[in-house]
Amino acid sequence: MRTIFEKLRALFGCTSGNTTLLVAISLPMLLGGAGFGVDLAQWYMWKRELQYAVDQAAVAGAWAQTSSATQSTYVTRATQEFNANLSVDSGSTTTPVVQLANYAAGTNNSVVVHATMSRALPFSSMLYGSQPSIYAYAQASFSAGATFTSCLIATDPDDSGAITIGGSSILTAHCGLAALSNSTTSIIVNGDPTVDVGWILSAGGIDPWLKTHTNNTIIENASGLVDPFSALSPPNPTESQVARTYTCASTPASTVATVATTTTTTYSYWKGANSGSAVSYNYTPAKAATTSTTTLNNQSVPNGTTAGTTATVSGTATFTQIGGSGNAKIYEKASPSTTKTYSNVVVTPGVTSGTVQPGTYTNMKISCNTTFQTGVYILNGGGLQIDGQYQVNGSSVMFVLKNGAYIDINGGTNVNLTAIQASDLIARGVSTANANLLAGMLVFEDRASTGSSKFKINGNASTILNGTIYMPVSQMNFSGTAGVTSQCLMIAANRINITGNANMSTFCPAGVVEDSTVLTLASSVKLVV
């Protein structure tokens, strides 16, 4: 018995079978954990694939929204991209919901896509008795590309104050400002102007005043701003190479009046073999004198004529045989006398005027009413100065500036200049391709010119400038106003200084817009959720 008790005591203290017992007891948990881990990995894979599909669908729908040509197809494009990115989830996914949504204070400026997938797995279905539901959501914002034009362009690449707006100037024409300068102060404001131009673009920085005092769209540090005329060269037609001098010529005064003309005819009688040898004869019955009067208005009369003046002129007498024969022929002599009496006399003084032909000029100071004939005018040094109370007209003209030439337009003048047309350039030997590019150019400064600081427009209500003024070397000083009637006025200069009482409310006639592009922004799409 002692031996048996010792064996039992030893067996009771033995622990070598505990592990087997614990494994047996925890085996259901180990199997369940392994099965749940496999299903969880499957769910995670489904979720990743579903999320990727809705992400790509949202991006595809957003890109469709950036173009007017594809905006209506954004749901179709999003759905196609969603289906194309399904592999494992294919056939188990609900049709995606695709719709527009607001993002970052915008309105319908993003595309939202969400979808659900569900499929039974052996272990989880046995454990839960239902199929899991996997959900994915994505949102992509979009911004359509934009094209900007401008009526005022400063082409200098790096100067501070490439565009300077000062004084109490007023710019309310919604056609944009653009400065190609990359300076941190490329556009400067001095004073308290009124600026409502729609958009202000710069390759550099823009004065903070414009950001806080206007509602214009401000785009700073813009990449891709361009000079729309950088590839053009000024024309040089043969007729424009002829050296000419500007002169004015006077015209004489003219006088008009109301002229009353009275003609009186008296009759006498003569007897003889012929009228030349006839002698006076007392004939009965003698014909009484006759009188007739006519009055005409606005008749040209000699200069110096005054009201009340009369002038009598005797006419040529005529002989008419009325009887007799041989040496006794009887003649009737009719003797007319005309008297003119003047009234309502109006004198038009003579004027001094100039009619200018295309050619090359060294200097043109307008000193009389002047008409520029159609064509290209080359200013080789000096300038075109327009001031005084003169009328200056020119239809389909272009001024090419060389060797520091400039144009100076002062207030008080009546100016109406319209840029040259393609047909008139072609007629002067310019190729059709170049003529179409140069059409609408009113002033073109040669890039080889030394430039000038004298270029100024200080116009008034009677200053009409139709066309583009392009000065890639010189500064434009704008301190007045100008009107347009048939074409847009664009000013593209190396620098633009707007000062004083400059006032521009429009750069284009009604129904016309400037179409020279200075900046094109690419469309953008961003996955935000």
Secondary structure as UniProt FT lines:
FT   HELIX           2..12
FT   TURN            16..17
FT   HELIX           18..65
FT   TURN            68..70
FT   HELIX           71..73
FT   HELIX           74..84
FT   TURN            90..91
FT   STRAND          97..101
FT   TURN            104..105
FT   STRAND          110..118
FT   HELIX           122..128
FT   STRAND          133..143
FT   STRAND          146..149
FT   STRAND          152..154
FT   TURN            160..161
FT   STRAND          163..167
FT   STRAND          170..171
FT   TURN            174..175
FT   STRAND          177..179
FT   TURN            184..185
FT   STRAND          187..191
FT   STRAND          194..195
FT   STRAND          199..202
FT   HELIX           208..213
FT   STRAND          217..219
FT   TURN            223..224
FT   TURN            228..231
FT   HELIX           238..241
FT   STRAND          249..250
FT   STRAND          254..272
FT   TURN            275..277
FT   STRAND          279..280
FT   STRAND          290..301
FT   TURN            303..304
FT   TURN            307..308
FT   STRAND          310..314
FT   STRAND          318..323
FT   HELIX           326..328
FT   STRAND          329..348
FT   STRAND          352..356
FT   STRAND          360..361
FT   STRAND          364..365
FT   STRAND          369..372
FT   STRAND          375..380
FT   STRAND          383..386
FT   STRAND          391..402
FT   TURN            403..404
FT   STRAND          406..409
FT   TURN            411..412
FT   STRAND          414..419
FT   HELIX           422..426
FT   TURN            427..429
FT   HELIX           432..438
FT   TURN            439..440
FT   STRAND          441..445
FT   TURN            447..448
FT   STRAND          456..457
FT   TURN            461..462
FT   STRAND          463..478
FT   STRAND          489..498
FT   TURN            500..501
FT   STRAND          503..504
FT   TURN            510..511
FT   STRAND          517..521
FT   STRAND          524..527
//
